Amino acid sequence: MTLTGPAAGSSTGTKPKPPAPVTRKRISTGEGRLALYLIAPTLIILALVVGYPVITAVLSSFKKDGGLDPATGFFNQGGGSAGISNYTHWLLQQCPAPGGTTAKCPPGTLGSQFWQSMSVTVGFTIVSVIIEAVIGMGMALMMNRAFKGRGAVRAAILVPWAIPTAVTAKLWTVIFDPNGIFNKVLGTNYQWTSDKWPARAAVIIADVWKTTPFIALLVLAGLQGIGTELYESARVDGATAWQRFTKITLPLVKPALAVALIFRTLDVLRMYDLPKILTGGANGTSTLSILVVDQLQQGQNSAAALSTITFIFIFAVAFLMVRILGANITGAPAKSKGAK
């Protein structure tokens, strides 16, 4: 009997035709115009809430600050064009001086307050995110197991993340007090927030305690989508627990973990309230956000330049992490390697 239709094609070895590519609707079409009308209110709100402050800050960063003019000795109200002097003020010229003042740095040095806060912020980010990723992965693996009281454990783990950051900072201020529980457990009488490295460690410990459940929650969501049949097949083939973790769990949970790492990295780069309340930004714990807010409270245009530099830095980090980790945070369908 001779077969006709799709069955005949499969018997002769011919490949079925690939589905037609999905094309985007143009704005000139009816559906395209409807889509534009639907998203127009959101675009307008974003332009007002995000675009206007950013443009205003960038324009202000090129204006002079008010104060005494060193050339004439008279007071000026500022507002004139300052060129890029506000940027060079932060990137090259402002160095800490005795008595809490600032002085001009030697030519070519990078010892300004900006670079000190930058190094502190980057250090907090690297250490905190690495520790949170490791602990969060362990917590997610534990919560993904079936055991009695799993729901109560999940709820308890998420409690630190639900607590407001200001409350967390006050809580750890009491814990790190010389007479607090931390010293009682260790049997010491150390002042944790009075020196540079202990104060930095205190900020990292408090941040890890609060935000590790966030990574654990996202990783757990990724683990829930992995079928148990994959692990059963791996056990039948003789794979060890480490091989199952590296060959099955990590590759399949990578998208969720990448999104968690990106969001946590951006959060730490913008960290303000936790170190501000816990240490006051003193003893080498002043982050970029603390420096920006302190300068903005003085109402100077150079603070706008500082905020612009910070914005560009955080945007560049976010862009690089999305490119390197390959996180699909936009929801667009991923392209195959052979697709053009």
N, C-alpha and C positions, 0 to 999 in steps of 0.2 A: 504494500500500500504506500502510495506516495503522499508525503506530508506537504502541506501548504501553509503559508502564513508564517508567524513567528517561530513555530516549531521547526519548520524547514530551514530557517536561517540558522537556528542553533545547531541543527544536525550537520550542516555543512561547515560549521566553524566560523561563520561570519559574526562579527561583533555588532551588538545593537548600537544604534546611533545615540550619541550622548545627548542629554537634554539641552534644549536651547538656553543660552546664557540669559540671565535675568538683566534686563536693561532698566536703567533709572528713568523715571518720568521727567520730561523736560518741563520747565516752568511755563512754557508757552502752551502746553496742553491743559485741558480742563482739570485733570487730577493734580498736575504740578502747581497750578495756581491755587487750588484748594489747599494743598499742603503748605504753600507759602502763607496763605491767610491764617492758617491754624497756628503756625509757629511764629508769626509776626509779633503777637503780644509778648511771647517769651523773649524774643530777640530784643525788643524794645526795652523790656525790664532789665535784661542783662546789660544792655548798653548804658542804661542810667545808673545801675547799681555797681557795675564793674568797670565799664569803659570810661565813664566820666571821672571817677576818682583817680584812675591810673593816668589818664591824660593830664589832669590837673597837677598831679604829683610830678610828672615828667617836666611839664612847663615850669613849675616852681623851682625845680632843681637847677635851672639855668639862670636864676635870679640872684641878686646880691642880698646878703643879710643886712639887717639894720644894725647900727652900732657906730663906734668911733672909727673914722677913716684914718688909718695910720699915716697916710700921706699928708693930710691937711690938719688932722687933730680935731676936726669938727664931727658932730654927730650927723649921720645920714639915716634916712628912713628905709633905705634899701629899695629893692624892686627893679633896679636896672639889670642889664645883661651882665652875667658873671662868667659866661663861657663855660668851660669845663672845670673852673677852679673849685667848685663845690665837690666835684668828683675826686680831683687830685688831693683835696683837703683830707678826704677819708682814706684814699688808697695809698698815699705816699707821705703826707706831711704831719699828721697828728700823732704824737707819741706821748705816753704818760710821763709826767714830771713829778718831782717830790711835792708833797703837800696836796695831792689830788688834782693838780692843774695839768695842763697840756702844753707842750712846746713843739717847735718845728723839728722833725726828725732829720737826721743827716741825709744828704741826697742819696737816693737809691735804696734806702732801707725800707723794710716792710714791717715796721713795728707799731703801726697805728692801732687805735682802739678797734677799728674795723677788723683788722687781721687777727687781733687777739680774740675778739668775739667770734670771728669766723672759725678759728681753730677749735675753740670751745664747743661751738655748735656742731661742727663736723665730728669731733671726738664723741660727743654725746650720741650723735646719730649712728655712727659705726658700732660703738659698743652696745648701745641699747637695742638696736635692731637685730644684731647678731644673737644676743642673749634671748631676746623675745622670740626670735624665729626658732631657736633650738628648744626652749621650754614650751613654746606654743605648740610645736609639732608633737612633743611628748604628751602634752595635755590633750590634744586632739585625738591621738592614738588611744589614749586611755578612755576618753569619753566615747569613742566609737565602739568599744567592746561592750558585749552584752553581759551585764552583771546586776545584781540586786541593788537597788538604790541609785541607778545611773541617772535618773531624772534629778534627784536631789543633788548629786555631785555636779551636774551641769549647771544647775541654778546657783550653787555656791561658788563655782569658779567664775561666773559672770558678775558676781557682786562687786569686785574691785573696779571693773570697767564701768559699772553703772553709777559709781560714786562720783560726784563732781570733783574736778581737779583741785579746786580751792580747798575742799574738805579733805582730799587726799594729802595735800601739802601740809595742812594743819595737823592731820593725824600723824604724819611722819616727823613733823617738828617735835611733837611730844615723844615719839619713839626714840628719836636721836638726841633727846635732851640728856645732859650728863647724868641725871638721875632717872632716865627713862628705861624702858624695858630692854632696849638693845644692849646697853651697858650692863644691865642686870644679868642678861643671858650670857654675855661674854665675860662677866666678872671684871669689867674695867670701869674707869671713870673718865672716859675720853670725850672731848668736845668735838663732835663730828663735823659741825658746820663752821668751825673756827679756823680751819686750815685748808689749803687749796685742794689737795688730793682727797682727803676725807670728805670735804664738801662736795666735790664732784662725784665721788662714789655714792654719797647719800642721795644726790639727785638721780643718778642712774638706777639705784635700787628702788626708789619710790616710783620712777617712771616704769620700770620693768614690772613691778607689782601691779600697777594700775592697768597697763595696756597690753600685757601678754594675753589676757583672755580674748582680746579683739582678734589677734592672729589665730588663736586656738579656735575661735568660732568660725572664721572663714575657712581654715584648713579642715575643720570638721565637716563643713558643708561640702567640700570637695571629696572627702572620704566617703560620705554617704552615697555618692554616685558611682563608687567602685563596686562591681558585682563580686559576691563571695565566690562565684564559680572560678574566677581567675586565681584566687588563692588556693582553692581546692585542687585545681589542675597543677599549680606549681608544687604543692605538697606531694601529689602523686608522682611528679617528675623528679622528686628528691631535692627540691630547692630549699635552702636553709632560710631561717627567719631574716637574716641580713640580705640575702639575695632577693627574697620576696619584697623587702622594703625598698631596695635600690632599683629593682627591675620593674616593679609593679606600682608600689605606692607613690614613690617620688615622681616618676614621669606622669602619672595620671592626676596627681594633686598639684602639679606645677602651676597650672593657670590660677587656681585659688591662692596658692602661696605667693605667686608673683604679684597679684593684686594687693594682698595683705602687706607685702614688703614695700610696695610703692606708697600706699597710703600711710603706713607707719613712718617711712622715711620723710615724707612731706610733713607729717605731724611733728616729728622731732626737730626738723629744720625750722619750724615756726614756734618752737617751744617758748613760752613766756611765763605763764602763771605759776607753774610748778617751781622752777628755780627762784622766781621773784618772791614767792611767799616763803619757801623753805629756807633760802639763804640770803634773800634780798639782792641777788646778783653779785654778791661780794665773794672774795676769796677764789677768784678765777672761775666763777660760774655764770658770768654775764653772757647771755646768748645774743644773737643778732637781733631778735625781737625785743629784748630788754633794752639794748642800745638804741634801737630805732624809737621806741616809745619814750625813753628818757630824753632823746634829742627833740622829738616832736613836741613834748611838753614845754620846751623852751621856745617854740614857735619860730625856729630858724629855717630858712630855705635850704640850708645844707642838709637838714634832716630829710628833706624830700629827695635829695640825691642819694642819701644812704638807703632810704626805703626803695628807691628805684634799683639800686645795685642789688639789694636783697631779693627783690622780685625777680630780677633777671637770673640771679644765681639759682633760686628755687625752681624757676621754670626750666632752666637748663638741666638741672638734676632730674626733674620729672621726665623731660623729653628723653634723656639718655637712658633712664631706667626702663621706660616703655620700649625703647628700641632694643636694649640689651636683653631684657627679660622676655620680651615678646608677649607682654600681657595684652589680651584683647579686652580692654576696658571700654571700648566704644560699642561693642556688640556686633560689629561688622563681621560677615562670614570670612573665615580665613582662606587665603588663596593657596592652592597647591603649588609645589615647587615647579611643576611643569607648565603652570598657567601663565599666559602672557598678559 
